[in-house]
């Protein structure tokens, strides 16, 4: 099938609920290398303290 698929990356550490502060969009693209993603396809969600909460 073709079309858009949405997913969310986040940490599974209890009580934290956010990604590592140093995680880059390119890290996600390399992890999902078979999906042919570009930097524009990956969005990062930040909290008010500018810590990444999910991607």
PyMOL Python script that loads the backbone (N, CA, C, O; Angstrom):
from pymol import cmd

cmd.read_pdbstr("""\
ATOM      1  N   UNK A   1       0.842  -1.187   0.000  1.00  0.00           N
ATOM      2  CA  UNK A   1       0.000   0.000   0.000  1.00  0.00           C
ATOM      3  C   UNK A   1       0.887   1.251   0.000  1.00  0.00           C
ATOM      4  O   UNK A   1       2.040   1.207   0.430  1.00  0.00           O
ATOM      5  N   UNK A   2       0.343   2.341  -0.479  1.00  0.00           N
ATOM      6  CA  UNK A   2       1.064   3.607  -0.481  1.00  0.00           C
ATOM      7  C   UNK A   2       0.306   4.617   0.357  1.00  0.00           C
ATOM      8  O   UNK A   2      -0.870   4.425   0.668  1.00  0.00           O
ATOM      9  N   UNK A   3       0.975   5.677   0.716  1.00  0.00           N
ATOM     10  CA  UNK A   3       0.340   6.725   1.504  1.00  0.00           C
ATOM     11  C   UNK A   3       1.190   7.073   2.703  1.00  0.00           C
ATOM     12  O   UNK A   3       2.330   6.627   2.828  1.00  0.00           O
ATOM     13  N   UNK A   4       0.622   7.873   3.580  1.00  0.00           N
ATOM     14  CA  UNK A   4       1.330   8.339   4.763  1.00  0.00           C
ATOM     15  C   UNK A   4       1.114   7.391   5.931  1.00  0.00           C
ATOM     16  O   UNK A   4       0.035   6.824   6.102  1.00  0.00           O
ATOM     17  N   UNK A   5       2.148   7.232   6.719  1.00  0.00           N
ATOM     18  CA  UNK A   5       2.064   6.485   7.961  1.00  0.00           C
ATOM     19  C   UNK A   5       2.698   7.331   9.038  1.00  0.00           C
ATOM     20  O   UNK A   5       3.763   7.911   8.830  1.00  0.00           O
ATOM     21  N   UNK A   6       2.065   7.406  10.168  1.00  0.00           N
ATOM     22  CA  UNK A   6       2.578   8.213  11.259  1.00  0.00           C
ATOM     23  C   UNK A   6       2.958   7.316  12.416  1.00  0.00           C
ATOM     24  O   UNK A   6       2.267   6.340  12.709  1.00  0.00           O
ATOM     25  N   UNK A   7       4.039   7.643  13.062  1.00  0.00           N
ATOM     26  CA  UNK A   7       4.501   6.929  14.242  1.00  0.00           C
ATOM     27  C   UNK A   7       5.130   7.933  15.181  1.00  0.00           C
ATOM     28  O   UNK A   7       5.292   9.103  14.835  1.00  0.00           O
ATOM     29  N   UNK A   8       5.480   7.480  16.356  1.00  0.00           N
ATOM     30  CA  UNK A   8       6.094   8.382  17.331  1.00  0.00           C
ATOM     31  C   UNK A   8       7.216   7.641  18.045  1.00  0.00           C
ATOM     32  O   UNK A   8       7.034   6.519  18.520  1.00  0.00           O
ATOM     33  N   UNK A   9       8.365   8.275  18.114  1.00  0.00           N
ATOM     34  CA  UNK A   9       9.479   7.765  18.895  1.00  0.00           C
ATOM     35  C   UNK A   9       9.495   8.491  20.229  1.00  0.00           C
ATOM     36  O   UNK A   9       9.323   9.709  20.281  1.00  0.00           O
ATOM     37  N   UNK A  10       9.698   7.755  21.290  1.00  0.00           N
ATOM     38  CA  UNK A  10       9.859   8.357  22.601  1.00  0.00           C
ATOM     39  C   UNK A  10      10.615   7.355  23.454  1.00  0.00           C
ATOM     40  O   UNK A  10      10.716   6.181  23.099  1.00  0.00           O
ATOM     41  N   UNK A  11      11.137   7.809  24.558  1.00  0.00           N
ATOM     42  CA  UNK A  11      11.898   6.934  25.435  1.00  0.00           C
ATOM     43  C   UNK A  11      10.957   6.043  26.238  1.00  0.00           C
ATOM     44  O   UNK A  11       9.820   6.421  26.520  1.00  0.00           O
ATOM     45  N   UNK A  12      11.433   4.878  26.596  1.00  0.00           N
ATOM     46  CA  UNK A  12      10.617   3.975  27.415  1.00  0.00           C
ATOM     47  C   UNK A  12      11.081   3.975  28.865  1.00  0.00           C
ATOM     48  O   UNK A  12      10.693   3.098  29.637  1.00  0.00           O
ATOM     49  N   UNK A  13      11.908   4.948  29.246  1.00  0.00           N
ATOM     50  CA  UNK A  13      12.361   5.065  30.625  1.00  0.00           C
ATOM     51  C   UNK A  13      11.200   5.588  31.471  1.00  0.00           C
ATOM     52  O   UNK A  13      10.598   6.611  31.142  1.00  0.00           O
ATOM     53  N   UNK A  14      10.898   4.905  32.529  1.00  0.00           N
ATOM     54  CA  UNK A  14       9.750   5.254  33.358  1.00  0.00           C
ATOM     55  C   UNK A  14       9.885   6.662  33.931  1.00  0.00           C
ATOM     56  O   UNK A  14      10.915   7.010  34.508  1.00  0.00           O
ATOM     57  N   UNK A  15       8.841   7.462  33.769  1.00  0.00           N
ATOM     58  CA  UNK A  15       8.801   8.798  34.320  1.00  0.00           C
ATOM     59  C   UNK A  15       9.470   9.865  33.477  1.00  0.00           C
ATOM     60  O   UNK A  15       9.346  11.049  33.792  1.00  0.00           O
ATOM     61  N   UNK A  16      10.171   9.498  32.423  1.00  0.00           N
ATOM     62  CA  UNK A  16      10.880  10.496  31.617  1.00  0.00           C
ATOM     63  C   UNK A  16      10.021  10.936  30.448  1.00  0.00           C
ATOM     64  O   UNK A  16       9.674  12.113  30.358  1.00  0.00           O
ATOM     65  N   UNK A  17       9.668  10.030  29.552  1.00  0.00           N
ATOM     66  CA  UNK A  17       8.747  10.322  28.462  1.00  0.00           C
ATOM     67  C   UNK A  17       9.271  11.247  27.383  1.00  0.00           C
ATOM     68  O   UNK A  17       8.477  11.815  26.633  1.00  0.00           O
ATOM     69  N   UNK A  18      10.583  11.421  27.278  1.00  0.00           N
ATOM     70  CA  UNK A  18      11.104  12.262  26.204  1.00  0.00           C
ATOM     71  C   UNK A  18      12.343  11.611  25.602  1.00  0.00           C
ATOM     72  O   UNK A  18      12.946  10.720  26.199  1.00  0.00           O
ATOM     73  N   UNK A  19      12.703  12.064  24.430  1.00  0.00           N
ATOM     74  CA  UNK A  19      13.871  11.542  23.739  1.00  0.00           C
ATOM     75  C   UNK A  19      15.146  12.067  24.376  1.00  0.00           C
ATOM     76  O   UNK A  19      15.123  13.014  25.163  1.00  0.00           O
ATOM     77  N   UNK A  20      16.247  11.443  24.028  1.00  0.00           N
ATOM     78  CA  UNK A  20      17.531  11.960  24.471  1.00  0.00           C
ATOM     79  C   UNK A  20      17.767  13.355  23.905  1.00  0.00           C
ATOM     80  O   UNK A  20      17.383  13.635  22.769  1.00  0.00           O
ATOM     81  N   UNK A  21      18.390  14.222  24.677  1.00  0.00           N
ATOM     82  CA  UNK A  21      18.565  15.606  24.264  1.00  0.00           C
ATOM     83  C   UNK A  21      19.413  15.727  23.003  1.00  0.00           C
ATOM     84  O   UNK A  21      19.283  16.705  22.266  1.00  0.00           O
ATOM     85  N   UNK A  22      20.271  14.761  22.746  1.00  0.00           N
ATOM     86  CA  UNK A  22      21.170  14.833  21.599  1.00  0.00           C
ATOM     87  C   UNK A  22      20.669  14.072  20.377  1.00  0.00           C
ATOM     88  O   UNK A  22      21.413  13.938  19.405  1.00  0.00           O
ATOM     89  N   UNK A  23      19.447  13.573  20.389  1.00  0.00           N
ATOM     90  CA  UNK A  23      18.925  12.835  19.240  1.00  0.00           C
ATOM     91  C   UNK A  23      18.669  13.779  18.076  1.00  0.00           C
ATOM     92  O   UNK A  23      18.069  14.840  18.244  1.00  0.00           O
ATOM     93  N   UNK A  24      19.121  13.388  16.913  1.00  0.00           N
ATOM     94  CA  UNK A  24      18.968  14.190  15.702  1.00  0.00           C
ATOM     95  C   UNK A  24      17.965  13.551  14.754  1.00  0.00           C
ATOM     96  O   UNK A  24      17.676  12.358  14.848  1.00  0.00           O
ATOM     97  N   UNK A  25      17.441  14.353  13.845  1.00  0.00           N
ATOM     98  CA  UNK A  25      16.560  13.814  12.804  1.00  0.00           C
ATOM     99  C   UNK A  25      17.290  12.761  11.982  1.00  0.00           C
ATOM    100  O   UNK A  25      16.691  11.762  11.585  1.00  0.00           O
ATOM    101  N   UNK A  26      18.573  12.973  11.724  1.00  0.00           N
ATOM    102  CA  UNK A  26      19.336  12.004  10.932  1.00  0.00           C
ATOM    103  C   UNK A  26      19.459  10.668  11.651  1.00  0.00           C
ATOM    104  O   UNK A  26      19.563   9.635  10.990  1.00  0.00           O
ATOM    105  N   UNK A  27      19.451  10.652  12.992  1.00  0.00           N
ATOM    106  CA  UNK A  27      19.465   9.394  13.735  1.00  0.00           C
ATOM    107  C   UNK A  27      18.218   8.571  13.420  1.00  0.00           C
ATOM    108  O   UNK A  27      18.298   7.357  13.234  1.00  0.00           O
ATOM    109  N   UNK A  28      17.081   9.231  13.363  1.00  0.00           N
ATOM    110  CA  UNK A  28      15.815   8.549  13.044  1.00  0.00           C
ATOM    111  C   UNK A  28      15.820   8.066  11.605  1.00  0.00           C
ATOM    112  O   UNK A  28      15.386   6.949  11.324  1.00  0.00           O
ATOM    113  N   UNK A  29      16.307   8.896  10.692  1.00  0.00           N
ATOM    114  CA  UNK A  29      16.367   8.519   9.274  1.00  0.00           C
ATOM    115  C   UNK A  29      17.265   7.300   9.089  1.00  0.00           C
ATOM    116  O   UNK A  29      16.922   6.398   8.325  1.00  0.00           O
ATOM    117  N   UNK A  30      18.401   7.255   9.770  1.00  0.00           N
ATOM    118  CA  UNK A  30      19.299   6.103   9.664  1.00  0.00           C
ATOM    119  C   UNK A  30      18.687   4.860  10.294  1.00  0.00           C
ATOM    120  O   UNK A  30      18.898   3.750   9.804  1.00  0.00           O
ATOM    121  N   UNK A  31      17.936   5.031  11.369  1.00  0.00           N
ATOM    122  CA  UNK A  31      17.275   3.901  12.012  1.00  0.00           C
ATOM    123  C   UNK A  31      16.222   3.289  11.085  1.00  0.00           C
ATOM    124  O   UNK A  31      16.047   2.071  11.057  1.00  0.00           O
ATOM    125  N   UNK A  32      15.530   4.131  10.335  1.00  0.00           N
ATOM    126  CA  UNK A  32      14.485   3.681   9.412  1.00  0.00           C
ATOM    127  C   UNK A  32      14.974   3.793   7.969  1.00  0.00           C
ATOM    128  O   UNK A  32      14.272   4.334   7.115  1.00  0.00           O
ATOM    129  N   UNK A  33      16.165   3.287   7.698  1.00  0.00           N
ATOM    130  CA  UNK A  33      16.817   3.500   6.407  1.00  0.00           C
ATOM    131  C   UNK A  33      16.047   2.946   5.213  1.00  0.00           C
ATOM    132  O   UNK A  33      16.240   3.440   4.102  1.00  0.00           O
ATOM    133  N   UNK A  34      15.208   1.973   5.381  1.00  0.00           N
ATOM    134  CA  UNK A  34      14.447   1.395   4.270  1.00  0.00           C
ATOM    135  C   UNK A  34      13.219   2.222   3.898  1.00  0.00           C
ATOM    136  O   UNK A  34      12.563   1.928   2.899  1.00  0.00           O
ATOM    137  N   UNK A  35      12.898   3.242   4.678  1.00  0.00           N
ATOM    138  CA  UNK A  35      11.681   4.028   4.455  1.00  0.00           C
ATOM    139  C   UNK A  35      11.884   5.236   3.551  1.00  0.00           C
ATOM    140  O   UNK A  35      10.915   5.913   3.208  1.00  0.00           O
ATOM    141  N   UNK A  36      13.120   5.518   3.159  1.00  0.00           N
ATOM    142  CA  UNK A  36      13.430   6.636   2.269  1.00  0.00           C
ATOM    143  C   UNK A  36      12.871   7.959   2.795  1.00  0.00           C
ATOM    144  O   UNK A  36      12.217   8.697   2.059  1.00  0.00           O
ATOM    145  N   UNK A  37      13.128   8.254   4.061  1.00  0.00           N
ATOM    146  CA  UNK A  37      12.675   9.503   4.666  1.00  0.00           C
ATOM    147  C   UNK A  37      13.646  10.630   4.345  1.00  0.00           C
ATOM    148  O   UNK A  37      14.823  10.390   4.076  1.00  0.00           O
ATOM    149  N   UNK A  38      13.148  11.847   4.375  1.00  0.00           N
ATOM    150  CA  UNK A  38      14.001  13.029   4.258  1.00  0.00           C
ATOM    151  C   UNK A  38      13.907  13.803   5.572  1.00  0.00           C
ATOM    152  O   UNK A  38      13.091  13.477   6.434  1.00  0.00           O
ATOM    153  N   UNK A  39      14.744  14.828   5.718  1.00  0.00           N
ATOM    154  CA  UNK A  39      14.701  15.640   6.934  1.00  0.00           C
ATOM    155  C   UNK A  39      13.357  16.334   7.099  1.00  0.00           C
ATOM    156  O   UNK A  39      12.927  16.585   8.225  1.00  0.00           O
ATOM    157  N   UNK A  40      12.685  16.647   5.992  1.00  0.00           N
ATOM    158  CA  UNK A  40      11.373  17.297   6.064  1.00  0.00           C
ATOM    159  C   UNK A  40      10.281  16.344   6.553  1.00  0.00           C
ATOM    160  O   UNK A  40       9.226  16.791   7.004  1.00  0.00           O
ATOM    161  N   UNK A  41      10.525  15.036   6.466  1.00  0.00           N
ATOM    162  CA  UNK A  41       9.531  14.048   6.896  1.00  0.00           C
ATOM    163  C   UNK A  41       9.514  13.838   8.404  1.00  0.00           C
ATOM    164  O   UNK A  41       8.529  13.340   8.948  1.00  0.00           O
ATOM    165  N   UNK A  42      10.589  14.212   9.080  1.00  0.00           N
ATOM    166  CA  UNK A  42      10.712  13.962  10.513  1.00  0.00           C
ATOM    167  C   UNK A  42      10.450  15.262  11.268  1.00  0.00           C
ATOM    168  O   UNK A  42      11.078  16.284  10.991  1.00  0.00           O
ATOM    169  N   UNK A  43       9.540  15.220  12.202  1.00  0.00           N
ATOM    170  CA  UNK A  43       9.206  16.376  13.043  1.00  0.00           C
ATOM    171  C   UNK A  43       9.544  16.041  14.489  1.00  0.00           C
ATOM    172  O   UNK A  43       9.294  14.924  14.945  1.00  0.00           O
ATOM    173  N   UNK A  44      10.108  16.999  15.210  1.00  0.00           N
ATOM    174  CA  UNK A  44      10.466  16.824  16.608  1.00  0.00           C
ATOM    175  C   UNK A  44       9.535  17.676  17.458  1.00  0.00           C
ATOM    176  O   UNK A  44       9.331  18.854  17.162  1.00  0.00           O
ATOM    177  N   UNK A  45       8.963  17.088  18.521  1.00  0.00           N
ATOM    178  CA  UNK A  45       8.115  17.817  19.467  1.00  0.00           C
ATOM    179  C   UNK A  45       8.952  18.204  20.681  1.00  0.00           C
ATOM    180  O   UNK A  45       9.621  17.360  21.277  1.00  0.00           O
ATOM    181  N   UNK A  46       8.910  19.482  21.044  1.00  0.00           N
ATOM    182  CA  UNK A  46       9.684  19.988  22.176  1.00  0.00           C
ATOM    183  C   UNK A  46       8.743  20.483  23.273  1.00  0.00           C
ATOM    184  O   UNK A  46       7.626  20.923  22.998  1.00  0.00           O
ATOM    185  N   UNK A  47       9.213  20.404  24.519  1.00  0.00           N
ATOM    186  CA  UNK A  47       8.439  20.987  25.604  1.00  0.00           C
ATOM    187  C   UNK A  47       8.859  22.446  25.792  1.00  0.00           C
ATOM    188  O   UNK A  47       9.663  22.960  25.013  1.00  0.00           O
ATOM    189  N   UNK A  48       8.330  23.111  26.802  1.00  0.00           N
ATOM    190  CA  UNK A  48       8.635  24.540  27.017  1.00  0.00           C
ATOM    191  C   UNK A  48      10.097  24.776  27.378  1.00  0.00           C
ATOM    192  O   UNK A  48      10.610  25.875  27.169  1.00  0.00           O
ATOM    193  N   UNK A  49      10.773  23.772  27.911  1.00  0.00           N
ATOM    194  CA  UNK A  49      12.194  23.875  28.234  1.00  0.00           C
ATOM    195  C   UNK A  49      13.091  23.501  27.066  1.00  0.00           C
ATOM    196  O   UNK A  49      14.304  23.368  27.228  1.00  0.00           O
ATOM    197  N   UNK A  50      12.497  23.329  25.887  1.00  0.00           N
ATOM    198  CA  UNK A  50      13.174  22.977  24.644  1.00  0.00           C
ATOM    199  C   UNK A  50      13.884  21.627  24.715  1.00  0.00           C
ATOM    200  O   UNK A  50      14.945  21.436  24.121  1.00  0.00           O
ATOM    201  N   UNK A  51      13.277  20.689  25.455  1.00  0.00           N
ATOM    202  CA  UNK A  51      13.756  19.320  25.449  1.00  0.00           C
ATOM    203  C   UNK A  51      12.881  18.512  24.493  1.00  0.00           C
ATOM    204  O   UNK A  51      11.659  18.656  24.512  1.00  0.00           O
ATOM    205  N   UNK A  52      13.487  17.664  23.656  1.00  0.00           N
ATOM    206  CA  UNK A  52      12.678  16.869  22.733  1.00  0.00           C
ATOM    207  C   UNK A  52      11.810  15.854  23.484  1.00  0.00           C
ATOM    208  O   UNK A  52      12.307  15.075  24.297  1.00  0.00           O
ATOM    209  N   UNK A  53      10.528  15.878  23.203  1.00  0.00           N
ATOM    210  CA  UNK A  53       9.574  14.984  23.857  1.00  0.00           C
ATOM    211  C   UNK A  53       9.240  13.788  22.986  1.00  0.00           C
ATOM    212  O   UNK A  53       8.935  12.716  23.508  1.00  0.00           O
ATOM    213  N   UNK A  54       9.290  13.943  21.696  1.00  0.00           N
ATOM    214  CA  UNK A  54       8.974  12.872  20.769  1.00  0.00           C
ATOM    215  C   UNK A  54       9.307  13.293  19.368  1.00  0.00           C
ATOM    216  O   UNK A  54       9.541  14.470  19.092  1.00  0.00           O
ATOM    217  N   UNK A  55       9.325  12.318  18.483  1.00  0.00           N
ATOM    218  CA  UNK A  55       9.619  12.608  17.080  1.00  0.00           C
ATOM    219  C   UNK A  55       8.677  11.821  16.201  1.00  0.00           C
ATOM    220  O   UNK A  55       8.750  11.917  14.976  1.00  0.00           O
TER     221      UNK A  55
END
""", "prot")
cmd.dss("prot")
cmd.show_as("cartoon", "prot")
cmd.util.cbc("prot")
cmd.orient("prot")
